[in-house]
Amino acid sequence: RLMGKEAREPMVVVAAGARRAGSTELYNIARLIALYNDPNTVSGWWDDKFGNSRLEEQLSYWKGSASVVMKSHSVQERFMVHTDVVLLSHRNPVEQLCSFALMFPAQGLFAMNDSQSAIDAACPKWDNICKIMAINQRHNFIVAKSTNPNATILDVGFEHLTRPDLVAATIIEVAKAMRVELGDEGRAWVRKSLKNIRS
């Protein structure tokens, strides 16, 4: 396993990308950068890995001894007390909702047939959900900024997490936000590891 030659101070990173907006890719980029920098990195979905009821205790325990990268879809105030870096992602709410509807067809977001009445019934629901998704994306930024002004916040567009020609630049931006100097060797390791995860 390739690691950074000089691990820096351990950090707490919350990868709180929006649903269906490249959140897993953003989390994996952050996790791999942290792992390259600190071989003791602990990572996972916040509730599964760290426990909802014992979250603050877990974060307090790890802070300063190992880097922590948590995946979530929302920024919670209790995360922010211990957080050094918040990574957000955003996407056009219409595209986000279409992706969600395709991924989870049982939610009934698509019209069941192409009749005008079915479409007319579905449109107000879609319009309302798109507004909520847009508000939620902005809400995460506001909570992060207002509860811990010292935390570094980076908001990444969906295209920068999914287009191969833009991912390399995104890795550099995320590493910069995390204050990790990857160098050519580190960036190559992160890109290769991402490809292995996808395949």
Disulfide bonds with the S-S distance in Angstrom:
none
